Structures are given as C-alpha cells and as structure tokens.
C-alpha cells in the first residue's frame, strides 16, 4: 500500500490530474493535505485539466482574462454556453465560450448556459462581439423559456420565464412588457460592441443587476422566482457573436 504522506506534491498532483472534477471535490474533503493540494487553483491538477478540456485558442486569448487561475478557467468552461440548449440557428464556436448566430432571415435566436442557479450569488461577463441589430438582449431564463421564434423580436423577456436587458434601446423586458429604462440615468450611453457587461444574479435576495466597465448600474429586476435560472441571450443579427465567461461569486461579497 502506498503511503501518500511520503509522495511529493508533484506526484500527488499528477495522480489527481487523472480524476474527474466530481472525484476531486470529494478528495478535497479527505484530509488537510489533499485540501491544500486542491485549494491551490494554479497547480498542475487544474492546469492539466484545463489543457485537456479547454481549446488552446481560449487559453491563450484575452477572453478569460477575468478568470486568472486554471481552476477558475475550468469552472468558467463548465458554465459556458450550452451547445445543446440553443436555437438551431446558433452554434458554439470551438473555443467553448462564444456563440455564433447564423444569418437566418426573420428569426430571433437564443441560448442558455450549461448551469442554472437557484441559490447563492453568481456573476458572469457577457461580451457582444458583433453588430447588435435591432434587438440584442442579455439576462436570465428558466428552462421553460423558448430559444427561437419567428421575426425580429426581444425573445428574452417576452414571457414569464425570462428577464432581459435590451442593449439597443436600454429597456428592461419581462412578460412581454417593457419594465422601464435601464440604467436610470439621463441620456444613459448605449452599449458599444466589445464592452464587457457583468451580470450579477443574487438568488438569496432574488435580484438581477448589471455592471458595465466596472460601474454598478443598479438592480434591474427584483422578486425573481425560486426556480433554476440560467444565463441567457437572444439575438437577431446574422453572424453576430456573443461570449460568456462565468466568474463565480461577485467580488463585493
């Protein structure tokens, strides 16, 4: 029998690198030494997992600049756009974080993230990397919300199952109605392609808020339901692209 206490950190890290994420979570609860190994988010365990799971393009790009450690990058990948939960007119690019909407006429197309949330506080960044078109909405949705509909409409926010912010006209949308302008500023600037927007979902306080350029814009929606809520987007412009990077709990606590 191997005495784990006699193994070097490097050997232990290599062994752990062959376990899946669920097993690693269990291993971290075994003893203080294993917890110490796995709590180092930049060690070889998480680096090797990143190399296996993430595209080299994503690891070398600035897209993941907001998640500096290997473990954080891996976490972001597991929360990225779901290629199996989007409109047929959308596909997720090989980098795993960016969706591309095909140029299909008279269609509005959406996508959800792989992971939904029902408790805790969560933040993720959205970057619209192509033209917005007439409607470009970011926000959240339950699994009951549609991901495609005919015409050019604000799909996200069109029913009781989704909540969205239309970046084109700065309107909040839910249940098919405008919930007012957002942010509540005189002559609020419009979104510029390439800006990073941070979405903040507080499932404990049942609120959704946004930040732009590291400026908190205020709470957008209150009274969210006690349901699994997914990062979501809907788009109408052909060949536009939208990236999403999960950050974890917001830095303010």
Beta strands, then each sheet from edge to edge (+ up, - down):
strand 1: 81-86
strand 2: 90-92
strand 3: 98-101
strand 4: 107-117
strand 5: 121-128
strand 6: 136-141
strand 7: 148-150
strand 8: 162-166
strand 9: 171-174
strand 10: 177-181
strand 11: 196-202
strand 12: 207-212
strand 13: 215-222
strand 14: 229-235
strand 15: 241-248
sheet 1: 1+ 4- 7+
sheet 2: 1+ 4- 14+ 6- 8+ 9- 10+
sheet 3: 2+ 3- 15+ 5- 11+ 12- 13+
end
